[in-house]
Amino acid sequence: MIRPATPEDSAAIIELVVAAGMFSADEAWLVEGMLAGYFDANGDDGHVCVIDDEGDGPLGVAYYQPKPATDRVWDLTMIAVRPALQGRGRGAAMLRGVEEDLRARGQRLLLVETSSLPQYDRTRAFYAKLGYEEEARIRDYWAAGDDLVVFRGAL
Ligand SMILES: CC(C)(COP(=O)(O)OP(=O)(O)OC[C@H]1O[C@@H](n2cnc3c(N)ncnc32)[C@H](O)[C@@H]1OP(=O)(O)O)[C@@H](O)C(=O)NCCC(=O)NCCS
């Protein structure tokens, strides 16, 4: 079941995104800060964090937020599924849920930032499979030899 994340889910979400390789252990504080800000804002910032939970805590997580100063454009800031459960449709179901929510609210575009490194080949294949198109690249953005790849999905 996909449900809104609660403050009690924070530690498990952080553990999940690090285990999935979205953030290194050294970067866990970034996610911690993002979630703390999210729960403090209590919806006022328009951000949304949902988890895939079958009763035992998060198996997957998705976080999305409106892009300031745009007309109904959103960023998918993070999406991750527990490594042992990847490749079984959970990520696709979460992304479809995000799209449904945004479409129902009349939103226009969903953008996703990822990396050109080979370890993200499957991640890029995931977005392409779900109909997202590679729209832009900034070379050497994350680090030398590691480009920013932006995928675009029309809602
Ligand atoms: C990217 C991610 C969220 C996709 O979720 P998922 O549940 O594994 O993906 P799904 O099963 O719904 O979709 C599978 C499709 O995506 C691709 N895919 C991406 N990652 C995959 C993986 N680890 N295993 C198998 N397929 C994967 C394949 O094209 C696959 O298609 P197929 O099943 O026809 O072969 C998940 O693999 C993940 O958490 N990856 C690590 C973190 C990450 O890269 N997050 C995005 C950062 S921008």
The ligand as a MOL file (V3000), in Angstrom:
LIG
                    3D

  0  0  0     0  0            999 V3000
M  V30 BEGIN CTAB
M  V30 COUNTS 48 50 0 0 0
M  V30 BEGIN ATOM
M  V30 1 C 15.1050 2.8520 -9.7780 0
M  V30 2 C 14.1850 2.0590 -8.8450 0
M  V30 3 C 13.3950 3.0230 -7.9620 0
M  V30 4 C 13.1770 1.2720 -9.7190 0
M  V30 5 O 12.3150 0.5360 -8.9010 0
M  V30 6 P 12.1020 -1.0510 -9.1730 0
M  V30 7 O 11.0190 -1.5050 -8.2710 0
M  V30 8 O 13.4170 -1.7300 -9.0820 0
M  V30 9 O 11.6650 -1.0290 -10.7030 0
M  V30 10 P 10.4120 -1.7910 -11.3550 0
M  V30 11 O 10.4830 -3.2360 -11.0010 0
M  V30 12 O 9.1570 -1.0780 -11.0820 0
M  V30 13 O 10.7480 -1.5490 -12.8820 0
M  V30 14 C 11.6770 -2.3780 -13.4300 0
M  V30 15 C 12.1930 -1.7500 -14.6830 0
M  V30 16 O 13.0880 -0.7030 -14.3710 0
M  V30 17 C 14.4220 -1.0890 -14.7430 0
M  V30 18 N 15.1480 -1.3470 -13.4840 0
M  V30 19 C 15.6960 -0.3210 -12.7930 0
M  V30 20 N 16.3390 -0.7870 -11.7160 0
M  V30 21 C 16.2030 -2.1360 -11.6990 0
M  V30 22 C 16.6730 -3.1670 -10.8480 0
M  V30 23 N 17.4570 -2.8900 -9.7810 0
M  V30 24 N 16.3230 -4.4310 -11.1080 0
M  V30 25 C 15.5790 -4.7100 -12.2040 0
M  V30 26 N 15.1200 -3.7670 -13.0550 0
M  V30 27 C 15.4230 -2.4960 -12.8220 0
M  V30 28 C 14.2820 -2.1940 -15.7210 0
M  V30 29 O 14.1770 -1.6010 -17.0100 0
M  V30 30 C 12.9920 -2.8260 -15.3530 0
M  V30 31 O 12.2610 -3.2810 -16.4390 0
M  V30 32 P 11.9550 -4.8640 -16.5690 0
M  V30 33 O 11.3090 -5.2780 -15.2660 0
M  V30 34 O 11.0490 -5.0010 -17.7340 0
M  V30 35 O 13.2940 -5.4710 -16.7720 0
M  V30 36 C 14.9370 1.0410 -7.9610 0
M  V30 37 O 15.5800 0.0790 -8.7770 0
M  V30 38 C 15.9640 1.6680 -7.0450 0
M  V30 39 O 15.6700 1.9530 -5.8970 0
M  V30 40 N 17.1960 1.8690 -7.5340 0
M  V30 41 C 18.2710 2.4060 -6.7240 0
M  V30 42 C 18.0330 3.8540 -6.3520 0
M  V30 43 C 17.9180 4.7650 -7.5580 0
M  V30 44 O 18.6730 4.6530 -8.5120 0
M  V30 45 N 16.9500 5.6920 -7.4780 0
M  V30 46 C 16.7230 6.6860 -8.4940 0
M  V30 47 C 17.7500 7.7590 -8.3720 0
M  V30 48 S 17.5610 9.0000 -9.6300 0
M  V30 END ATOM
M  V30 BEGIN BOND
M  V30 1 1 1 2
M  V30 2 1 2 3
M  V30 3 1 2 4
M  V30 4 1 2 36
M  V30 5 1 4 5
M  V30 6 1 5 6
M  V30 7 2 6 7
M  V30 8 1 6 8
M  V30 9 1 6 9
M  V30 10 1 9 10
M  V30 11 2 10 11
M  V30 12 1 10 12
M  V30 13 1 10 13
M  V30 14 1 13 14
M  V30 15 1 14 15
M  V30 16 1 15 16
M  V30 17 1 15 30
M  V30 18 1 16 17
M  V30 19 1 17 18
M  V30 20 1 17 28
M  V30 21 1 18 19
M  V30 22 1 18 27
M  V30 23 2 19 20
M  V30 24 1 20 21
M  V30 25 1 21 22
M  V30 26 2 21 27
M  V30 27 1 22 23
M  V30 28 2 22 24
M  V30 29 1 24 25
M  V30 30 2 25 26
M  V30 31 1 26 27
M  V30 32 1 28 29
M  V30 33 1 28 30
M  V30 34 1 30 31
M  V30 35 1 31 32
M  V30 36 2 32 33
M  V30 37 1 32 34
M  V30 38 1 32 35
M  V30 39 1 36 37
M  V30 40 1 36 38
M  V30 41 2 38 39
M  V30 42 1 38 40
M  V30 43 1 40 41
M  V30 44 1 41 42
M  V30 45 1 42 43
M  V30 46 2 43 44
M  V30 47 1 43 45
M  V30 48 1 45 46
M  V30 49 1 46 47
M  V30 50 1 47 48
M  V30 END BOND
M  V30 END CTAB
M  END
